[in-house]
């Protein structure tokens, strides 16, 4: 009798363990996939500001002298407004020869020479302030052009991304966990361990078209949690 009871208890315990094991195994089949978002608004820390102009003439040598003179006027103007030699680059002038142009008008000169003086600097505030002062170059007879969206665009960049990456990744992970915890609460479960995770790429975009020096930094992490 005792032997039969012992066998019965062993079978019962084995069945109980089997049920618990199956239930535990099934619990690991339950997962939730969530996204963790982090966004930050930052100010650009690098500005690239090209100032372009062109002159026309029939004497190429005299035209080059004029271009060099006006380049120097622009450089002096920039230094007066807080920039130094390390911030300023002068490109090699480009030349358009119109002498063999079949569509050339009678008043068009033989040559057109184009020059670009570019500011590459971390002094973003100085660049922003400079835009309201460029008319003084026009008053000196230099027909400047800035902000050409095709050949010479004004660009503002955020180079210090690595300094905010760790905090943003941490915030995105917390956002993902909070989303999973809310889902678990609604489904009367608990958040378990991470089954799978991947970090999205960081994106840096202009906040809007009118303030390109204000950037929106964004990252999305993808995480799958087990539910208990």
C-alpha positions as CSV (number, residue, x, y, z in Angstrom):
1,X,0.0,0.0,0.0
2,X,2.8,2.4,1.0
3,X,4.6,1.5,-2.2
4,X,1.6,2.2,-4.3
5,X,1.1,5.5,-2.5
6,X,4.7,6.4,-3.1
7,X,4.4,5.7,-6.8
8,X,1.2,7.8,-7.0
9,X,2.9,10.7,-5.3
10,X,5.9,10.5,-7.6
11,X,3.6,10.6,-10.6
12,X,1.6,13.5,-9.2
13,X,4.8,15.5,-8.5
14,X,6.2,14.7,-11.9
15,X,2.9,15.9,-13.5
16,X,3.0,19.1,-11.4
17,X,6.6,19.8,-12.4
18,X,5.7,19.2,-16.0
19,X,2.7,21.6,-15.8
20,X,4.9,24.3,-14.2
21,X,7.6,23.8,-16.8
22,X,5.1,24.0,-19.7
23,X,3.6,27.2,-18.2
24,X,7.0,28.7,-17.7
25,X,8.0,27.8,-21.3
26,X,4.8,29.4,-22.6
27,X,5.4,32.5,-20.6
28,X,8.6,33.0,-22.5
29,X,6.7,32.9,-25.8
30,X,4.9,36.1,-24.8
31,X,6.7,39.1,-25.9
32,X,6.1,42.8,-26.7
33,X,8.0,44.9,-29.2
34,X,8.3,48.6,-28.5
35,X,10.1,51.7,-29.7
36,X,11.9,54.1,-27.4
37,X,12.2,57.7,-28.7
38,X,14.4,60.5,-27.6
39,X,14.5,63.9,-29.2
40,X,16.5,67.0,-28.4
41,X,16.7,70.5,-29.7
42,X,20.2,71.9,-30.0
43,X,22.0,74.8,-31.5
44,X,24.4,74.3,-34.4
45,X,28.1,74.6,-33.4
46,X,29.6,74.9,-36.9
47,X,28.6,77.4,-39.6
48,X,29.7,77.3,-43.3
49,X,28.9,80.6,-44.9
50,X,30.0,81.3,-48.6
51,X,30.0,84.8,-49.9
52,X,30.2,84.7,-53.7
53,X,30.4,87.5,-56.3
54,X,31.3,87.9,-60.0
55,X,32.7,90.5,-62.2
56,X,32.9,90.8,-66.0
57,X,35.4,92.4,-68.4
58,X,37.2,92.1,-71.7
59,X,40.7,92.1,-70.2
60,X,41.4,88.9,-68.3
61,X,44.4,90.2,-66.4
62,X,42.7,93.4,-65.3
63,X,39.6,91.4,-64.4
64,X,41.7,89.1,-62.2
65,X,43.2,92.1,-60.4
66,X,39.7,93.4,-59.7
67,X,38.6,90.0,-58.3
68,X,41.7,89.9,-56.0
69,X,41.1,93.4,-54.8
70,X,37.5,92.6,-53.9
71,X,38.5,89.4,-52.2
72,X,40.7,91.4,-49.9
73,X,38.0,93.9,-49.2
74,X,35.7,91.0,-48.1
75,X,38.5,89.4,-46.0
76,X,39.1,92.7,-44.2
77,X,35.4,93.2,-43.6
78,X,35.2,89.7,-42.1
79,X,38.1,90.3,-39.8
80,X,36.5,93.5,-38.6
81,X,33.5,91.4,-37.6
82,X,35.3,88.9,-35.4
83,X,36.7,86.3,-37.8
84,X,40.3,85.4,-38.3
85,X,42.4,83.8,-41.0
86,X,41.6,80.3,-39.8
87,X,37.9,81.0,-40.4
88,X,38.3,82.3,-43.9
89,X,39.0,80.4,-47.2
90,X,39.2,81.9,-50.6
91,X,38.5,79.6,-53.6
92,X,40.3,79.7,-56.9
93,X,38.2,82.0,-59.2
94,X,36.3,80.3,-62.0
95,X,36.2,81.9,-65.4
96,X,33.5,81.8,-68.1
97,X,34.7,82.6,-71.6
98,X,31.9,84.1,-73.7
99,X,33.9,84.9,-76.8
100,X,32.6,81.8,-78.7
101,X,29.1,81.9,-77.2
102,X,26.7,82.0,-80.1
103,X,24.0,83.3,-77.8
104,X,26.1,86.2,-76.5
105,X,24.5,89.6,-76.4
106,X,26.2,92.7,-77.7
107,X,26.7,94.1,-74.2
108,X,28.1,90.9,-72.7
109,X,31.8,91.1,-71.8
110,X,34.3,88.6,-73.1
111,X,34.9,87.1,-69.6
112,X,33.0,86.5,-66.4
113,X,35.0,85.7,-63.3
114,X,33.4,84.2,-60.2
115,X,34.9,84.1,-56.7
116,X,33.8,82.6,-53.4
117,X,35.0,83.6,-49.9
118,X,33.9,81.0,-47.4
119,X,33.6,81.3,-43.6
120,X,34.0,77.9,-41.8
121,X,33.8,78.6,-38.1
122,X,32.4,77.6,-34.7
123,X,31.4,81.2,-34.2
124,X,27.8,80.6,-35.1
125,X,26.5,83.7,-33.3
126,X,29.0,85.9,-35.2
127,X,27.8,84.4,-38.5
128,X,24.2,85.1,-37.6
129,X,25.1,88.7,-36.7
130,X,27.1,89.1,-39.9
131,X,24.0,88.6,-42.2
132,X,22.6,92.0,-41.3
133,X,25.9,93.8,-42.1
134,X,26.6,92.4,-45.5
135,X,25.0,95.4,-47.2
136,X,28.2,97.4,-46.4
137,X,29.9,95.3,-49.1
138,X,27.3,96.2,-51.6
139,X,27.9,99.9,-50.7
140,X,31.5,99.3,-51.7
141,X,30.4,98.1,-55.1
142,X,30.7,94.4,-54.6
143,X,27.7,92.5,-55.9
144,X,27.7,89.7,-53.4
145,X,25.5,86.7,-53.3
146,X,24.9,84.6,-50.2
147,X,22.7,81.6,-49.5
148,X,22.6,80.2,-53.0
149,X,20.7,77.0,-52.4
150,X,22.5,75.1,-55.2
151,X,26.1,76.0,-55.7
152,X,27.0,77.9,-52.5
153,X,24.5,76.9,-49.8
154,X,24.8,78.3,-46.2
155,X,25.1,75.3,-43.9
156,X,24.8,74.9,-40.1
157,X,26.0,71.7,-38.6
158,X,26.0,70.1,-35.1
159,X,29.4,68.4,-34.6
160,X,29.1,67.6,-30.9
161,X,26.7,64.7,-31.3
162,X,29.0,62.3,-29.4
163,X,28.7,64.4,-26.3
164,X,25.0,63.8,-26.0
165,X,24.7,60.3,-27.4
166,X,25.0,58.4,-24.1
167,X,22.3,60.4,-22.4
168,X,20.0,60.2,-25.4
169,X,20.4,56.4,-25.8
170,X,19.7,56.0,-22.0
171,X,16.6,58.2,-22.4
172,X,15.4,56.2,-25.5
173,X,15.9,52.9,-23.6
174,X,13.8,54.2,-20.7
175,X,11.1,55.3,-23.1
176,X,11.0,51.8,-24.5
177,X,10.8,50.2,-21.1
178,X,8.0,52.5,-20.0
179,X,6.0,51.6,-23.1
180,X,6.5,47.9,-22.4
181,X,5.6,48.4,-18.8
182,X,2.3,50.1,-19.7
183,X,1.5,47.3,-22.2
184,X,2.3,44.7,-19.5
185,X,0.1,46.5,-17.0
186,X,-2.8,46.6,-19.5
187,X,-2.4,42.9,-20.2
188,X,-2.0,42.0,-16.5
189,X,1.6,40.8,-17.1
190,X,5.0,41.9,-16.0
191,X,8.0,43.0,-18.1
192,X,10.7,40.3,-18.2
193,X,14.2,40.2,-19.7
194,X,15.1,41.7,-23.1
195,X,14.7,39.2,-25.9
196,X,16.1,41.4,-28.7
197,X,17.2,45.0,-29.1
198,X,18.6,47.3,-31.8
199,X,19.6,50.9,-31.7
200,X,18.4,53.1,-34.5
201,X,20.6,55.7,-36.3
202,X,20.8,59.3,-35.0
203,X,19.3,61.9,-37.3
204,X,20.0,65.6,-37.3
205,X,17.6,67.9,-39.1
206,X,16.7,71.5,-39.2
207,X,14.0,72.4,-36.8
208,X,12.3,74.5,-39.5
209,X,13.2,76.3,-42.7
210,X,13.5,79.7,-41.1
211,X,16.0,78.7,-38.4
212,X,18.5,76.2,-39.9
213,X,20.9,76.9,-37.1
214,X,18.5,75.1,-34.6
215,X,18.7,71.4,-35.0
216,X,16.4,68.5,-34.0
217,X,18.4,65.5,-32.9
218,X,16.4,62.2,-32.9
219,X,17.1,58.5,-32.1
220,X,14.7,55.5,-31.9
221,X,15.6,52.3,-30.2
222,X,13.8,49.0,-30.9
223,X,13.4,46.6,-28.0
224,X,11.5,43.3,-27.6
225,X,10.8,42.2,-24.0
226,X,9.5,38.9,-22.6
227,X,6.3,39.2,-20.7
228,X,5.7,37.2,-17.5
